[in-house]
Amino acid sequence: MIDNNFKVRPLKNKKLTEKVASPFSRGERDQLLNWSKKTKEMGVLTGFERKVLYEGGQYNQVFVNRLSRITAALGELDEHLEGEEQDLAYKIKCKALRCYLETRALDGDEDAQYSLGDAYRWGLFGFDEDHQKAIKWLEVAASKGNTDATYSLGTYYLEGEHVRIDAPKAIKYFDMCALAGNYEAYYDLANCYLEGKGTATNEPTGLKYMNLAAKKGVARAQTALGRMYYIGEVVDENDEEAIKWWKRAAKQNDFEALRSLGLAFYYDSSSEDNAKLAFDYFSKASELGDSRSTFHLARCYFYGEGCDENDELAFEKFLEADLEGEVEATPYLGICYFGGHGCEKNYKTALMYFKDADQEDVRTNLYLGDMHRMGFGTEKNYEVAFSHYLKAADSGSYTAKMSIGRAFYNGEGVEENNEEAVKWFKLAADEDDDRALYYLGECYLKGFGVEEDEAKAVEYLKASADQDNENAIELLKEFGFEPSSTPDLPKDDGKVEKIHDDLIVQARSIYAKAIEDDILSSDEAAGQNVLSFSNARQKKIQAMMENEKD
């Protein structure tokens, strides 16, 4: 731990070329002397850098301006140290910085006053976070016209961080910064007017400030303006303008802009080159430390989108994203361990990741259902499996609908009920699930839950066989048929039931919801839904939803 107990109390207006009491302990001074000698033998550091280390260790007092030189020398030395020596060098460097900043701040240097306030705000250089001291020093620096300090005060009062929120006061500080040429403040003023913080909402004024900030090169404003053009917020939707502003921000290594470009190209299938562009943008943003882009990069490797499929790199990136708190990476790690993608197959580890994942996630519930049904990594439990299939079906998964039908068909976790099974199989078959089509063929062939109908059975089996379902192919061969083109199959009807805790009634309720959704979808296709969207618009909304998960 870095020692914060020392105090520096120089005389007011003391010249910086004069000396202050050394902030270093006897042991730290001995180490400075040792490094001064050692670096000469090693052939590292300049003669002047070795001299300032020597002076820092030799004397009870040091020149104030030498403190900054000591920190610079220790910074150069850092790469040649390791372990405890490296930790000690960092500790001494922090002490020197604290002494230097406090001395200069007390002597009236506005830049040091701002830096000292900033250090107290964020707990830098071994200072404990102290927001009262931070605001005090920022106000002193701001009163002298330091725009960085003025801007920091604005963010304090806007965010209500350790002070009462005072948005009008924040706007006053931002206005002062803007007048003084601090263009970052234009961005914050834009958001205040666009969101009505501390003032009445005024979109034209907000847009004016956002444009000013963007044109002055503020990366955050360029990224925000790109988003506004992309989704048509305040301005008319304009993809070219969006891409233009994101590219400008990306040149400044703004990872949010890079990620936005990646998502825009990822969901735009108009060109084969777009997947590669998306991959490149995700790669750059990930290198800059954007964990969200690391997740998207992992997904590219996993599916071979914009790059060669690479399970090892996908697993590595999913793990990295998960450790950074990206919750969407967690079920993918479960999938990797379940299938041995980029790692050794391990059902118990897969189960652990699936249990840690979002329990409303469709894939998570499908895998948890299958693992409890088959006894992979846990004991078989059909009722638990059925409950997971219900959750996934409630989110629209046709695979889950097939699985619920299979549960009723085989009596797994619920009482066997062929009529219920057929209803669920038809829901999944409407979305061309090959297993559901096979089961329906078998049901019509044997009269399970429906009247026997060999012609309809063959139609369903052919539709399943066209998707290479081996069971359907074998059953057709028994009747002397070969797979052919998929026929148009009729959709099922249903009615709404009340929701209860009982699993079977829950299943019926979800079935009714799926039927209702299917009817609404048909209405929309017929032009009866006024909220219809183009495919391109849906892709854009999806891209922005991905970006909003930060």
C-alpha positions in Angstrom: 0.0 0.0 0.0 1.1 3.5 -0.8 1.7 5.7 2.3 -0.5 8.8 2.4 0.5 10.1 5.8 3.2 12.6 4.9 2.3 16.3 4.8 3.9 19.1 2.8 3.5 22.6 4.1 5.7 25.0 2.1 5.6 28.7 2.7 3.1 30.7 0.6 4.6 31.9 -2.7 7.7 29.8 -2.0 9.9 29.7 -5.2 9.8 26.4 -6.9 13.6 26.4 -7.2 13.8 26.2 -3.4 13.7 23.0 -1.4 11.1 21.1 0.6 11.5 18.3 3.1 12.0 15.0 1.4 8.8 13.0 1.3 10.7 9.7 1.2 11.5 7.4 4.1 15.1 6.4 4.9 14.6 3.0 3.3 13.2 4.6 0.1 16.1 7.1 -0.1 18.6 4.2 0.2 16.8 2.5 -2.6 17.1 5.7 -4.8 20.9 5.7 -4.1 21.1 2.1 -5.0 19.3 2.6 -8.3 21.5 5.5 -9.1 24.6 3.2 -8.9 22.9 0.2 -10.4 21.6 2.0 -13.5 25.1 3.1 -14.4 26.3 -0.5 -14.3 23.3 -1.5 -16.4 23.8 1.2 -18.9 20.3 2.6 -18.6 19.1 6.2 -17.8 21.1 9.3 -18.7 23.6 10.9 -16.4 21.2 13.6 -15.4 18.5 11.0 -14.6 21.0 9.1 -12.4 21.9 12.4 -10.7 18.3 13.2 -9.7 17.9 9.8 -8.2 21.1 10.3 -6.3 19.9 13.7 -5.0 16.6 12.2 -4.0 18.3 9.6 -1.9 21.2 11.6 -0.5 19.6 14.7 0.9 17.0 15.4 3.6 15.6 18.2 1.4 14.9 18.2 -2.4 14.3 20.9 -5.0 10.6 21.1 -5.8 11.3 20.9 -9.6 13.5 17.9 -9.0 10.4 15.9 -7.8 9.0 15.8 -11.3 12.4 14.7 -12.6 12.5 11.8 -10.1 9.2 10.6 -11.3 10.3 10.7 -14.9 13.5 8.8 -14.2 11.6 6.1 -12.3 9.2 5.9 -15.2 12.2 5.1 -17.5 13.6 2.6 -15.0 10.3 0.8 -14.6 10.7 -1.6 -17.5 14.1 -2.8 -16.1 12.6 -3.7 -12.7 10.3 -6.5 -11.6 8.5 -7.8 -8.5 9.0 -5.9 -5.2 11.5 -3.4 -6.8 8.9 -2.4 -9.4 6.3 -2.0 -6.7 8.7 0.1 -4.6 9.5 2.3 -7.6 5.8 3.0 -8.1 5.3 3.9 -4.5 8.2 6.3 -4.5 7.1 7.9 -7.8 3.6 8.4 -6.3 5.0 10.1 -3.2 7.1 12.4 -5.4 4.0 13.3 -7.5 1.9 14.0 -4.5 4.6 16.2 -2.9 5.1 18.0 -6.2 1.4 18.7 -6.8 0.6 19.8 -3.3 3.6 22.1 -3.2 2.9 23.7 -6.6 -0.9 24.0 -5.8 -0.2 25.8 -2.5 2.2 28.1 -4.3 -0.7 29.1 -6.6 0.0 27.2 -9.8 -3.5 26.7 -11.5 -2.4 23.7 -13.5 -1.2 22.0 -10.4 -4.4 23.0 -8.6 -6.5 21.4 -11.3 -4.3 18.3 -11.3 -4.5 18.0 -7.5 -8.3 18.3 -7.6 -8.4 15.7 -10.3 -6.1 13.4 -8.3 -8.4 13.7 -5.3 -11.5 13.0 -7.4 -10.2 9.7 -8.9 -7.8 8.6 -6.2 -4.7 9.0 -8.3 -1.0 8.7 -7.2 -1.9 7.1 -3.9 -4.3 9.8 -2.8 -7.5 8.6 -1.2 -10.6 9.7 -3.0 -11.8 12.9 -1.3 -14.4 14.8 -3.2 -14.6 17.8 -0.9 -10.9 18.4 -1.5 -11.3 17.7 -5.2 -14.1 20.3 -5.5 -12.1 22.8 -3.4 -9.0 22.6 -5.6 -11.1 22.6 -8.8 -12.9 25.7 -7.8 -9.6 27.4 -7.0 -8.2 26.5 -10.4 -11.5 27.4 -12.2 -11.5 30.9 -10.5 -8.2 31.5 -12.3 -9.7 30.6 -15.7 -8.5 27.0 -15.9 -11.0 25.5 -18.3 -10.2 21.9 -17.5 -11.1 22.6 -13.9 -14.3 24.4 -14.9 -15.3 21.5 -17.1 -14.7 19.0 -14.3 -17.0 21.0 -12.0 -19.6 21.0 -14.7 -19.5 17.2 -14.8 -19.7 17.0 -11.0 -22.9 18.9 -10.8 -24.5 17.4 -13.9 -24.0 13.8 -12.7 -24.6 14.6 -9.0 -21.4 12.7 -8.1 -20.9 13.3 -4.4 -22.7 16.6 -4.7 -26.4 17.5 -5.1 -27.4 17.5 -8.8 -27.5 21.0 -10.1 -27.9 20.9 -13.8 -28.4 24.7 -14.3 -25.0 25.2 -12.5 -23.5 22.5 -14.7 -24.7 24.4 -17.8 -23.2 27.6 -16.5 -19.8 25.9 -16.2 -20.1 24.3 -19.6 -21.0 27.7 -21.1 -17.9 29.2 -19.5 -15.8 26.4 -21.0 -17.3 26.8 -24.4 -16.7 30.5 -24.5 -13.1 29.8 -23.5 -12.6 27.4 -26.4 -13.1 24.0 -24.6 -15.0 22.2 -27.3 -15.7 19.1 -25.1 -18.2 21.4 -23.3 -20.2 21.8 -26.5 -21.0 18.1 -26.4 -22.3 18.3 -22.8 -24.3 21.4 -23.6 -25.8 19.5 -26.6 -27.0 16.7 -24.3 -28.4 19.1 -21.8 -30.6 20.7 -24.4 -31.5 17.5 -26.2 -32.5 15.7 -22.9 -33.8 18.8 -21.0 -31.3 18.7 -18.2 -31.2 21.9 -16.3 -33.1 23.7 -19.1 -36.2 23.2 -21.3 -35.7 20.6 -24.0 -34.6 22.4 -27.2 -33.6 20.0 -30.0 -32.5 22.7 -32.5 -30.1 24.2 -29.9 -28.9 20.8 -28.9 -28.3 19.8 -32.5 -26.4 23.1 -33.0 -24.0 22.4 -30.1 -23.6 18.7 -31.2 -22.6 19.8 -34.7 -20.2 22.4 -33.3 -18.5 19.9 -31.1 -18.4 17.3 -33.9 -16.9 19.8 -36.4 -14.3 20.8 -33.8 -13.2 17.2 -33.6 -14.8 16.1 -30.4 -14.9 12.3 -30.9 -17.8 11.7 -28.5 -19.9 14.2 -30.4 -19.0 12.7 -33.8 -20.1 9.3 -32.5 -23.3 10.7 -31.1 -24.1 12.6 -34.3 -23.5 9.4 -36.3 -26.0 7.6 -34.2 -28.6 10.4 -34.6 -28.3 10.1 -38.4 -28.3 6.4 -38.3 -31.7 6.1 -36.5 -33.2 9.4 -37.6 -33.2 11.0 -34.1 -33.7 14.8 -34.3 -32.3 14.7 -37.9 -33.5 12.9 -41.0 -32.2 9.4 -41.3 -29.1 9.4 -43.4 -26.8 6.4 -43.5 -24.0 8.1 -45.4 -23.9 10.9 -42.8 -23.8 8.4 -40.0 -20.9 6.5 -41.5 -19.1 9.7 -42.3 -19.2 10.9 -38.6 -18.4 7.5 -37.2 -15.3 7.2 -39.5 -14.1 10.6 -38.3 -14.4 9.5 -34.7 -12.8 6.2 -35.5 -9.7 8.0 -36.8 -9.4 9.3 -33.2 -9.6 5.7 -31.9 -13.0 6.2 -30.4 -14.0 2.5 -29.7 -17.7 3.3 -29.6 -17.5 4.7 -33.2 -15.5 1.6 -34.3 -18.1 -0.7 -32.7 -20.9 1.2 -34.3 -19.3 0.9 -37.7 -18.8 -2.8 -37.1 -22.5 -3.3 -36.2 -23.7 -1.2 -39.1 -21.7 -3.3 -41.6 -22.4 -6.6 -39.8 -26.2 -6.2 -40.3 -25.9 -4.8 -43.8 -25.8 -7.8 -46.2 -25.9 -5.6 -49.3 -22.2 -6.5 -50.0 -20.1 -9.5 -49.4 -17.3 -7.2 -48.3 -19.3 -5.9 -45.3 -18.7 -8.9 -43.1 -15.0 -8.4 -43.5 -15.3 -4.6 -42.7 -17.3 -5.4 -39.6 -14.7 -7.9 -38.5 -11.9 -5.3 -39.0 -13.8 -2.6 -37.0 -14.6 -5.0 -34.2 -10.9 -6.0 -34.1 -9.7 -2.4 -33.8 -12.2 -1.6 -31.1 -11.4 -4.7 -29.2 -7.6 -3.8 -29.3 -8.6 -0.5 -27.7 -10.2 -2.4 -24.8 -13.9 -2.4 -25.8 -15.2 -5.6 -24.3 -18.5 -5.3 -26.2 -16.5 -5.4 -29.5 -14.5 -8.4 -28.1 -17.7 -10.3 -27.8 -18.7 -9.4 -31.4 -15.2 -10.4 -32.6 -15.6 -13.7 -30.8 -18.9 -14.3 -32.6 -17.3 -13.6 -35.9 -14.6 -16.2 -35.3 -17.3 -18.7 -34.0 -19.4 -18.4 -37.1 -16.7 -17.6 -39.6 -18.2 -14.2 -40.4 -15.7 -11.9 -42.1 -12.9 -14.2 -41.2 -12.1 -17.9 -41.3 -13.9 -19.9 -38.6 -11.6 -20.4 -35.7 -13.0 -22.1 -32.5 -9.8 -21.5 -30.5 -9.8 -17.8 -31.1 -13.6 -17.6 -30.6 -13.3 -19.4 -27.2 -10.4 -17.1 -26.2 -12.4 -13.9 -27.1 -15.6 -15.2 -25.5 -13.7 -15.9 -22.3 -12.0 -12.4 -22.4 -15.4 -10.7 -22.9 -17.0 -12.8 -20.1 -14.3 -11.8 -17.7 -15.0 -8.1 -18.6 -18.6 -8.6 -17.7 -20.2 -9.1 -21.1 -23.2 -11.3 -20.1 -23.9 -12.4 -23.7 -20.6 -14.1 -23.8 -21.5 -16.4 -20.9 -23.9 -18.8 -22.8 -21.4 -19.0 -25.7 -18.8 -20.3 -23.3 -21.4 -22.9 -22.2 -21.9 -23.8 -25.9 -18.1 -24.1 -26.4 -17.7 -26.4 -23.4 -20.8 -28.4 -24.4 -19.5 -29.1 -27.9 -15.7 -28.9 -27.4 -15.4 -25.8 -29.5 -11.9 -24.4 -28.9 -11.6 -26.2 -25.6 -12.0 -29.6 -24.2 -15.6 -30.8 -24.0 -16.8 -30.6 -20.4 -20.5 -30.9 -19.7 -20.2 -29.9 -16.0 -18.4 -26.7 -16.9 -20.9 -26.0 -19.7 -23.7 -26.4 -17.2 -22.0 -24.0 -14.8 -21.8 -21.3 -17.5 -25.4 -21.8 -18.6 -26.5 -21.5 -15.0 -24.5 -18.2 -14.7 -26.0 -16.9 -17.9 -29.2 -14.8 -18.3 -32.0 -17.2 -17.5 -34.3 -15.5 -20.0 -31.8 -16.2 -22.8 -33.3 -18.5 -25.4 -30.2 -20.5 -26.2 -29.4 -20.9 -22.5 -32.8 -22.4 -21.8 -32.6 -24.7 -24.8 -29.2 -26.1 -23.7 -30.3 -26.3 -20.0 -33.4 -28.2 -21.2 -31.4 -30.6 -23.3 -28.8 -31.2 -20.6 -31.4 -32.0 -18.0 -33.3 -34.2 -20.4 -30.3 -36.2 -21.4 -28.4 -36.1 -18.1 -25.4 -34.2 -19.5 -23.4 -32.8 -16.6 -26.3 -33.4 -14.2 -28.9 -36.0 -13.3 -31.8 -36.5 -15.7 -34.8 -34.4 -14.7 -37.6 -34.2 -17.3 -39.6 -31.7 -15.3 -36.7 -29.2 -15.1 -36.0 -29.8 -18.8 -39.7 -29.1 -19.6 -39.7 -25.8 -17.6 -36.6 -24.6 -19.6 -38.3 -25.5 -22.9 -41.3 -23.4 -21.8 -39.2 -20.4 -21.1 -37.5 -20.7 -24.5 -40.9 -21.2 -26.3 -42.3 -18.2 -24.6 -39.6 -16.2 -26.4 -40.6 -17.7 -29.7 -38.1 -20.5 -30.2 -39.4 -23.1 -32.7 -36.9 -25.6 -31.4 -38.4 -25.2 -27.9 -41.9 -25.7 -29.4 -40.7 -29.0 -30.9 -39.2 -30.0 -27.6 -42.4 -29.3 -25.7 -44.3 -31.4 -28.3 -41.8 -34.2 -27.9 -42.3 -34.0 -24.1 -46.0 -34.5 -24.5 -45.4 -37.2 -27.1 -43.1 -39.2 -24.9 -44.5 -38.2 -21.4 -41.3 -36.6 -20.4 -41.9 -34.3 -17.4 -45.6 -34.2 -18.2 -48.4 -36.7 -18.7 -48.3 -38.2 -22.2 -50.8 -36.4 -24.3 -50.7 -36.9 -28.1 -53.2 -34.2 -28.9 -51.1 -31.6 -27.1 -48.0 -32.9 -28.8 -49.5 -32.5 -32.2 -50.5 -28.9 -31.5 -46.9 -28.0 -30.5 -45.4 -30.0 -33.4 -47.6 -28.0 -35.8 -46.3 -24.7 -34.3 -42.7 -25.8 -34.9 -43.5 -27.2 -38.3 -44.8 -23.9 -39.4 -41.2 -22.7 -39.1 -39.9 -25.8 -40.9 -38.4 -27.6 -38.0 -37.4 -30.9 -39.5 -37.9 -32.9 -36.3 -41.4 -31.5 -35.8 -42.2 -32.3 -39.4 -41.0 -35.9 -38.8 -43.0 -36.3 -35.6 -46.2 -35.0 -37.3 -45.6 -37.5 -40.1 -45.4 -40.3 -37.6 -48.5 -39.0 -35.7 -50.6 -38.9 -39.0 -49.2 -42.3 -40.0 -50.1 -44.0 -36.7 -53.1 -41.9 -35.6 -51.5 -40.5 -32.6 -53.4 -37.4 -31.5 -55.0 -37.1 -34.9 -57.0 -39.3 -37.3 -54.8 -41.5 -39.5 -54.0 -39.8 -42.8 -51.4 -41.6 -44.8 -51.3 -38.9 -47.5 -50.7 -36.1 -45.0 -48.2 -38.3 -43.2 -46.2 -38.7 -46.4 -46.3 -34.9 -47.0 -44.9 -34.1 -43.6 -42.2 -36.8 -43.9 -41.1 -35.6 -47.3 -40.8 -32.1 -45.9 -38.7 -33.4 -43.1 -36.6 -35.6 -45.4 -35.9 -32.6 -47.7 -33.9 -31.2 -44.7 -32.0 -34.5 -44.5 -33.8 -35.8 -41.4 -32.6 -39.4 -41.3 -35.6 -40.7 -39.3 -38.0 -39.3 -42.0 -35.9 -40.7 -44.8 -35.9 -44.2 -43.3 -39.7 -44.1 -42.6 -40.4 -42.9 -46.2 -38.2 -45.7 -47.6 -40.4 -48.2 -45.7 -43.3 -46.9 -47.8 -41.3 -47.0 -51.0 -41.0 -43.2 -51.3 -38.0 -40.9 -52.0 -37.6 -37.4 -50.6 -39.0 -34.7 -53.0 -39.8 -31.0 -52.9 -41.4 -29.7 -49.7 -45.2 -29.2 -50.0 -47.1 -26.3 -48.6 -48.4 -27.4 -45.2 -51.4 -25.9 -43.4 -51.0 -23.9 -40.3 -52.8 -24.8 -37.0 -55.3 -22.7 -35.1 -55.6 -22.3 -31.3 -57.2 -20.2 -28.6 -56.0 -18.2 -25.6 -55.9 -19.9 -22.1 -55.3 -18.3 -18.7 -51.8 -18.6 -17.2 -51.4 -20.8 -14.1 -48.4 -22.3 -12.3 -49.2 -25.8 -13.5 -46.7 -26.7 -16.2 -49.3 -28.1 -18.6 -51.5 -25.0 -18.3 -48.4 -22.9 -18.8 -47.6 -24.8 -21.9 -51.2 -24.3 -23.2 -50.9 -20.5 -22.5 -47.7 -20.2 -24.4 -49.2 -22.2 -27.2 -52.1 -19.8 -27.4 -49.7 -16.8 -27.3 -47.7 -18.4 -30.2 -51.0 -18.8 -32.2 -52.0 -15.3 -31.5 -48.5 -14.0 -32.6 -48.9 -16.1 -35.7 -52.3 -14.5 -36.5 -50.8 -11.0 -35.9 -48.0 -11.9 -38.3 -50.4 -12.9 -40.9 -52.4 -9.7 -40.5 -49.1 -7.7 -40.8 -48.2 -9.6 -44.0 -51.7 -8.7 -45.4 -51.0 -5.0 -44.7 -53.4 -4.8 -41.7 -50.7 -3.8 -39.3 -49.8 -0.1 -39.4 -46.5 -0.6 -37.6 -44.9 -2.6 -40.4 -41.1 -2.1 -41.0 -38.8 -2.8 -43.9 -36.2 -5.5 -43.5 -33.5 -2.8 -43.8 -35.1 -0.9 -40.9 -35.3 -4.0 -38.7 -31.6 -4.7 -39.3 -30.8 -1.1 -38.3 -32.8 -1.3 -35.2 -31.1 -4.6 -34.4 -27.7 -3.0 -34.8 -28.6 -0.2 -32.5 -30.1 -2.6 -29.9 -26.8 -4.5 -29.9 -25.0 -1.2 -29.4 -27.3 -0.2 -26.5 -26.2 -3.2 -24.4 -23.1 -1.5 -23.0 
